[in-house]
Amino acid sequence: MTNVAVKLLSAQHRRSLELFTLENGTLALKPIQGECPHRAFVISIQKSGTYLLAKLLEELGLVDLETHIWLDGFSDYRGKSLEEKVTMARNYTVDLPVEVTASLIQEGQFAVGHLYHEWRTVQLLSGFVRLVTIRDARDALASMMRFELRRLQADPLRNPSGRAWIHEPSGQDRMRAFLETMGGQLINDFEKIQPWWNTPGTIVVRFEQLLGDLGRDEQLSTVRAIIAALDLSSRFDPERILSRSLFQQTLTYSGARSQHKEFWSPKVDDIFKQLGGDRINAAMGYPLSHES
């Protein structure tokens, strides 16, 4: 196994990226591969179970590349602690187009990201097992607010022009200010990710299914569908995989499940609808009313 240091030059970042040459001569972000015969990618709307599904894939023997990928770059979290990933995330950005990054994911490995559905991403991921996670948009936004609050409090230099909302005193006031500041961009992201849900060959994983909201049978059926999509052996026990994946410490897990009702109000819901959140929920099959 050969290590290769590649120097990346960009207007924003200048850093070395460690790559590895596998036995077949291909370059990879990690030198090891799982037994899975496929490359996998978790495409998610923000806070819909990205790292929960990543943990589940790890339990199935796939190698987590610890990279969060977007169209023109990625966060290189390899070898970093959870605290480092939260408090210093902006220091780990690598400017590299997705065309290059996707080529560094090899069989038995996976990466995650909020990748927009575009012609080029569809082509790039055509040979991957694509797992798309979705969640009631209200709950996803409430969870994102809690996570972003944690990141901004931990890193005083992060997003200097978009952090005033963290000083709002109450949960509902803070949620309103968060949506006014970041809601438009997040819902725009949801809309650009949305077409993946209807792309042939994509496995859609509802957060609520994985958590068991729709019953134990649906929960286990979801895990079995993931195992089947990856062409993995039936030796994997869905119940054991779930027990080892749920409620574990991951990058974005806050210690408790976020549900929007704690942070919602009629005023917050008005902003949500003005931004198009109700359209996204309708497209995903979630209730239009926040009181449902």
Helices and strands as residue ranges (DSSP letters): E 2-9, E 14-21, E 27-28, E 40-44, H 50-59, E 63-70, E 73-76, H 82-87, G 89-92, E 93-94, H 98-103, E 109-113, H 119-124, E 129-134, H 137-154, G 160-162, G 164-167, H 171-178, I 179-183, H 184-193, G 194-198, E 203-206, H 207-211, H 216-229, H 238-245, G 260-262, H 266-274, H 277-284
